[in-house]
Amino acid sequence: LNYVYYEGEVVDSFFGLLTCNEFPLYMILKLKIRNIHMPYNLFVNDTSVFVKYSNNIKFADLLVSPKFEFNDDLFTKKSEYMGNGTEAVKVLEDLLDSGETPVVHTYHPRLPFNNGYISLDDISVKPEESWHFFLMVGHDKENFYYVDSPNFMNMQNYEHHPENRSVGVLKKSTLLKAFEVFAHFIVMEINMKALLDNKRVFKFVDIYMNSFESNYYEHDGFNFCSCRDAFKYLADCCRNGDISLDDYIEEHKKSLCEVIVWKLNFLYANRQIYLSGNKDLHTILQEDIKLLYSMTNEIRNMYGNQEYEFGDEIISYFEKAADIEQALYNSFCDLKSKLPQAFNC
């Protein structure tokens, strides 16, 4: 019951910026470290935007950084399990009984508390397209007790512990329905030495610059363009009439509008994390956040009004975003040049 993110009626504001795979790690840190200074240091994976395309498809997907470098030095995998069914339930019980706090990864269409819930017998979604992570913190004879971000919850189906609104209650028989599809548990261990090393925060500058400089590269038969060139590519696709907001994106079974809004919201959230702790980039990050917010709202409004073709206003947004990516890159280069010792440690 020590896992808390409600403060009265208010939810920890940092949660709104985290993806479901980041949230459990933040909860572990929040409980065990208690006072986390500059939390943006801990979650720096979504540094840039990538457009995925091929020779036959002008726009296949929009990604927000396909890597998760932030885990590598702050956390290590202590143990991992992959399986299903009643065996998975027993393994999870044993982990909790041994004092571990496992991160659970399972089929979310069968999780009533998840906003992607369909039914306890659903098999309509491919498992590789329906993953969700949450933190398991305890169990008794009938129930498991878990912590998940409100960002991803179906609050109508959420049952919380009577003494802690932040801890959810889930019947073991219900979780078993999700485990019938698959169950994956990870026990993470905190690297205290890395956490206490203030210099490590500047690692994300290298991550950002490396992704920026690999503007075009091949992967699984698809091309990617990143950062500045990703937004330039989007602007060119709009200008040439190659894409429309109602295009169907096979990768996610969603419209192009839904994919762009979804991924730009991730980028927006992570740039807010940087802003919360980086005075060196304050001005350019504020401009970037304002632009991403306006651009996302405009795209959402267009789609709601059934205006599917990208006009000059959206093209100008993408072009401005490309300029800001270049300005961010220049600022990172300047910051890196002032901190040579941080990159040699």
C-alpha positions as CSV (number, residue, x, y, z in Angstrom):
1,L,0.0,0.0,0.0
2,N,3.0,2.3,-0.2
3,Y,2.6,2.8,-3.9
4,V,0.8,6.2,-4.2
5,Y,0.2,8.5,-7.0
6,Y,-3.0,10.2,-5.8
7,E,-2.4,13.2,-3.6
8,G,-6.0,13.8,-2.4
9,E,-7.9,14.2,-5.6
10,V,-4.8,15.2,-7.6
11,V,-2.8,12.7,-9.6
12,D,1.0,13.1,-9.8
13,S,1.4,15.3,-12.8
14,F,4.5,13.5,-14.1
15,F,2.4,10.4,-14.9
16,G,0.7,12.2,-17.8
17,L,4.1,12.2,-19.6
18,L,4.9,8.6,-19.3
19,T,4.2,5.6,-21.5
20,C,3.0,2.3,-20.0
21,N,6.5,0.7,-20.1
22,E,8.0,3.8,-18.3
23,F,5.3,4.1,-15.7
24,P,6.1,0.9,-13.6
25,L,9.8,1.9,-13.5
26,Y,8.9,5.4,-12.3
27,M,6.7,3.9,-9.6
28,I,9.6,1.6,-8.4
29,L,11.9,4.6,-8.3
30,K,9.3,6.8,-6.6
31,L,8.8,4.3,-3.8
32,K,12.4,3.2,-3.3
33,I,14.2,6.5,-3.8
34,R,11.4,8.7,-2.3
35,N,12.7,12.0,-3.5
36,I,13.4,12.0,-7.2
37,H,15.2,15.2,-8.4
38,M,14.9,16.2,-12.0
39,P,12.8,13.3,-13.1
40,Y,13.4,14.1,-16.8
41,N,16.9,12.5,-16.3
42,L,15.2,9.1,-16.0
43,F,13.0,9.0,-19.1
44,V,14.8,10.3,-22.2
45,N,14.0,7.7,-24.8
46,D,11.4,9.5,-27.0
47,T,13.8,12.1,-28.2
48,S,12.8,12.4,-31.8
49,V,10.2,11.5,-34.4
50,F,10.7,9.0,-37.3
51,V,8.7,8.5,-40.5
52,K,8.7,5.0,-41.9
53,Y,8.0,4.4,-45.6
54,S,8.8,2.1,-48.5
55,N,9.0,2.2,-52.3
56,N,5.3,1.3,-52.5
57,I,4.0,3.2,-49.5
58,K,4.7,6.8,-49.0
59,F,3.7,6.7,-45.4
60,A,3.8,3.4,-43.5
61,D,4.2,4.6,-39.9
62,L,5.1,7.4,-37.6
63,L,7.4,6.4,-34.7
64,V,8.7,8.3,-31.7
65,S,12.1,6.9,-31.2
66,P,12.2,3.1,-31.6
67,K,14.9,2.6,-28.9
68,F,14.7,2.6,-25.1
69,E,18.2,3.6,-24.1
70,F,17.1,5.0,-20.7
71,N,16.7,1.5,-19.3
72,D,20.3,0.5,-20.0
73,D,22.2,2.1,-17.2
74,L,19.5,2.9,-14.6
75,F,17.9,-0.6,-14.6
76,T,19.0,-4.1,-15.2
77,K,16.8,-7.2,-15.6
78,K,17.1,-9.3,-12.5
79,S,14.8,-12.0,-13.9
80,E,12.3,-12.6,-16.7
81,Y,9.5,-15.1,-17.4
82,M,7.5,-15.8,-20.5
83,G,4.6,-18.3,-20.5
84,N,0.8,-18.5,-20.1
85,G,-2.1,-20.0,-18.2
86,T,-2.2,-21.2,-14.6
87,E,1.6,-21.7,-14.5
88,A,2.0,-18.0,-15.1
89,V,-0.3,-17.2,-12.2
90,K,1.7,-19.5,-9.9
91,V,5.0,-17.9,-11.1
92,L,3.6,-14.4,-10.4
93,E,2.5,-15.5,-6.9
94,D,5.9,-16.9,-6.1
95,L,7.6,-13.7,-7.3
96,L,5.4,-11.6,-5.1
97,D,5.9,-14.0,-2.1
98,S,9.7,-13.6,-2.5
99,G,9.4,-9.8,-2.1
100,E,9.8,-8.9,-5.8
101,T,7.7,-6.3,-7.6
102,P,7.4,-7.6,-11.1
103,V,6.4,-5.6,-14.2
104,V,3.6,-7.5,-15.9
105,H,3.1,-7.6,-19.7
106,T,0.0,-9.3,-21.0
107,Y,-2.9,-9.2,-23.4
108,H,-4.8,-5.9,-22.7
109,P,-8.1,-6.7,-24.6
110,R,-8.9,-9.0,-21.7
111,L,-7.9,-6.6,-18.9
112,P,-11.2,-4.9,-17.7
113,F,-9.3,-2.0,-16.1
114,N,-7.5,-1.1,-19.4
115,N,-8.9,1.4,-21.9
116,G,-8.3,-1.2,-24.6
117,Y,-10.5,-3.8,-23.0
118,I,-12.9,-5.7,-25.3
119,S,-14.0,-8.8,-23.4
120,L,-12.7,-11.6,-21.2
121,D,-12.9,-14.0,-24.2
122,D,-11.5,-11.7,-26.9
123,I,-9.2,-13.1,-29.5
124,S,-9.6,-10.5,-32.2
125,V,-6.4,-8.6,-31.7
126,K,-2.9,-10.1,-32.5
127,P,-0.9,-10.4,-29.2
128,E,2.0,-8.4,-30.7
129,E,-0.4,-5.5,-31.3
130,S,-2.0,-5.5,-27.9
131,W,0.7,-5.3,-25.2
132,H,0.4,-3.4,-22.0
133,F,2.8,-3.1,-19.0
134,F,1.7,-2.5,-15.4
135,L,3.2,-3.1,-11.9
136,M,2.1,-6.0,-9.7
137,V,2.5,-5.2,-6.0
138,G,0.8,-8.0,-4.0
139,H,-1.8,-10.8,-3.8
140,D,-4.0,-12.7,-1.5
141,K,-6.1,-15.9,-2.0
142,E,-8.6,-14.3,-4.4
143,N,-7.0,-11.2,-5.8
144,F,-3.9,-9.6,-7.3
145,Y,-3.0,-6.0,-6.4
146,Y,-1.5,-3.8,-9.1
147,V,-0.6,-0.2,-10.0
148,D,-1.3,1.2,-13.4
149,S,-1.3,4.7,-14.9
150,P,-4.7,6.5,-15.1
151,N,-3.6,7.4,-18.6
152,F,-4.4,3.9,-19.8
153,M,-7.3,2.9,-17.5
154,N,-11.0,2.3,-18.1
155,M,-12.0,4.0,-14.9
156,Q,-15.6,2.6,-15.0
157,N,-14.1,-0.9,-14.5
158,Y,-11.4,0.2,-12.0
159,E,-11.7,-1.3,-8.5
160,H,-9.2,0.1,-6.1
161,H,-8.1,-1.0,-2.6
162,P,-10.2,0.5,0.1
163,E,-7.2,2.1,1.8
164,N,-5.3,3.3,-1.3
165,R,-6.9,4.6,-4.5
166,S,-3.6,4.1,-6.4
167,V,-3.7,0.3,-5.9
168,G,-6.1,-1.6,-8.1
169,V,-7.8,-4.9,-7.2
170,L,-8.1,-7.7,-9.9
171,K,-9.5,-11.1,-9.4
172,K,-7.0,-13.9,-10.1
173,S,-9.6,-15.6,-12.3
174,T,-9.9,-12.5,-14.4
175,L,-6.1,-12.0,-14.9
176,L,-5.9,-15.7,-15.9
177,K,-8.1,-14.9,-18.9
178,A,-5.4,-12.5,-20.2
179,F,-2.7,-15.0,-19.3
180,E,-4.4,-17.6,-21.4
181,V,-3.1,-15.6,-24.4
182,F,0.4,-14.7,-23.0
183,A,2.1,-13.6,-19.8
184,H,5.5,-11.9,-19.6
185,F,7.1,-10.8,-16.3
186,I,10.2,-8.7,-15.7
187,V,11.9,-8.0,-12.4
188,M,14.0,-4.9,-12.6
189,E,16.8,-3.9,-10.3
190,I,17.9,-0.3,-9.8
191,N,21.5,0.7,-10.6
192,M,22.0,3.1,-7.7
193,K,25.5,4.1,-8.9
194,A,24.1,5.2,-12.2
195,L,21.1,6.9,-10.6
196,L,23.4,9.0,-8.3
197,D,25.7,10.0,-11.2
198,N,24.6,13.5,-12.2
199,K,26.7,13.4,-15.3
200,R,24.6,10.6,-16.8
201,V,21.8,13.0,-17.7
202,F,23.9,14.3,-20.6
203,K,23.8,10.8,-22.2
204,F,20.5,11.7,-23.8
205,V,22.3,14.4,-25.8
206,D,24.3,11.7,-27.6
207,I,21.2,9.6,-28.1
208,Y,19.4,12.5,-29.7
209,M,22.3,13.5,-31.9
210,N,23.0,10.0,-33.1
211,S,19.4,9.6,-34.1
212,F,19.4,13.0,-35.8
213,E,22.5,12.3,-37.8
214,S,21.3,8.9,-39.1
215,N,18.7,10.8,-41.2
216,Y,18.2,7.9,-43.7
217,Y,18.8,4.2,-43.1
218,E,17.4,0.9,-44.1
219,H,15.6,-1.5,-41.8
220,D,13.5,-4.6,-42.7
221,G,12.9,-3.4,-46.2
222,F,11.6,0.0,-45.1
223,N,13.2,3.4,-45.1
224,F,13.2,5.8,-42.1
225,C,13.9,9.4,-42.0
226,S,14.2,11.1,-38.6
227,C,14.0,14.4,-36.8
228,R,14.3,17.4,-39.1
229,D,14.0,15.3,-42.2
230,A,11.0,13.4,-40.9
231,F,9.0,16.7,-40.7
232,K,10.4,17.8,-44.1
233,Y,9.2,14.5,-45.5
234,L,5.7,14.9,-44.1
235,A,5.5,18.4,-45.5
236,D,6.5,17.1,-49.0
237,C,4.0,14.3,-48.8
238,C,1.3,16.9,-47.9
239,R,2.4,19.2,-50.7
240,N,2.3,16.4,-53.3
241,G,-1.0,15.0,-52.2
242,D,0.5,11.7,-51.3
243,I,-1.2,11.3,-47.9
244,S,-4.7,12.1,-46.5
245,L,-5.9,12.2,-42.9
246,D,-8.3,9.3,-43.5
247,D,-5.7,7.0,-44.9
248,Y,-5.7,3.6,-43.2
249,I,-2.4,2.7,-41.5
250,E,-2.1,-1.1,-41.5
251,E,0.6,-1.2,-38.9
252,H,-1.8,0.1,-36.2
253,K,-5.3,-0.5,-37.7
254,K,-5.9,3.2,-37.3
255,S,-6.4,6.3,-39.5
256,L,-3.4,8.5,-40.3
257,C,-5.0,11.2,-38.2
258,E,-5.1,8.9,-35.1
259,V,-1.5,7.8,-35.6
260,I,-0.2,11.3,-36.0
261,V,-2.1,12.6,-33.0
262,W,-1.0,9.6,-30.9
263,K,2.7,9.9,-31.7
264,L,2.9,13.7,-31.7
265,N,1.3,13.6,-28.2
266,F,4.2,11.3,-27.1
267,L,6.7,13.7,-28.5
268,Y,4.9,16.6,-26.9
269,A,4.9,14.8,-23.5
270,N,8.6,14.0,-23.6
271,R,9.6,17.5,-24.6
272,Q,7.7,18.7,-21.6
273,I,9.9,16.3,-19.5
274,Y,13.0,18.0,-20.9
275,L,11.5,21.4,-20.2
276,S,10.9,20.5,-16.6
277,G,14.6,20.2,-15.9
278,N,16.7,21.8,-18.6
279,K,17.2,25.5,-18.4
280,D,19.8,25.5,-21.2
281,L,17.1,24.5,-23.7
282,H,14.2,26.3,-22.1
283,T,13.4,28.8,-24.9
284,I,13.6,26.4,-27.8
285,L,11.7,23.7,-25.9
286,Q,8.9,26.1,-25.0
287,E,8.5,27.0,-28.7
288,D,8.6,23.4,-29.7
289,I,5.9,22.4,-27.1
290,K,3.6,25.2,-28.2
291,L,4.0,24.2,-31.9
292,L,3.3,20.5,-31.2
293,Y,0.2,21.4,-29.2
294,S,-1.2,23.7,-31.9
295,M,-0.4,21.3,-34.7
296,T,-2.0,18.3,-33.0
297,N,-5.2,20.2,-32.2
298,E,-5.4,21.5,-35.7
299,I,-5.1,18.0,-37.2
300,R,-7.7,16.6,-34.7
301,N,-10.1,19.4,-35.6
302,M,-9.7,18.9,-39.3
303,Y,-10.4,15.2,-39.0
304,G,-13.5,15.9,-36.8
305,N,-14.8,18.3,-39.5
306,Q,-14.1,15.6,-42.2
307,E,-11.4,17.7,-43.8
308,Y,-8.9,15.1,-44.8
309,E,-6.6,16.9,-47.2
310,F,-3.5,18.6,-45.8
311,G,-3.5,22.3,-46.7
312,D,-1.0,25.1,-46.5
313,E,-1.5,25.6,-42.7
314,I,-0.5,22.0,-41.8
315,I,2.4,22.1,-44.3
316,S,3.7,25.2,-42.6
317,Y,3.4,23.5,-39.2
318,F,5.5,20.6,-40.4
319,E,8.1,23.0,-42.0
320,K,8.3,25.0,-38.7
321,A,8.7,21.7,-36.8
322,A,11.6,20.8,-39.0
323,D,13.2,24.2,-38.3
324,I,12.8,23.6,-34.6
325,E,14.4,20.2,-34.8
326,Q,17.4,21.8,-36.5
327,A,17.5,24.5,-33.8
328,L,17.3,21.8,-31.1
329,Y,20.1,19.9,-32.8
330,N,22.3,23.1,-32.8
331,S,21.5,23.7,-29.1
332,F,22.4,20.2,-28.2
333,C,25.7,20.6,-30.1
334,D,26.4,23.7,-28.2
335,L,25.5,22.1,-24.9
336,K,27.7,19.1,-25.7
337,S,30.7,21.3,-26.5
338,K,30.5,22.9,-23.1
339,L,30.4,19.6,-21.3
340,P,33.4,17.5,-22.5
341,Q,34.0,15.8,-19.2
342,A,30.4,14.6,-19.0
343,F,30.8,12.6,-22.2
344,N,34.2,11.1,-21.2
345,C,33.0,9.6,-18.0
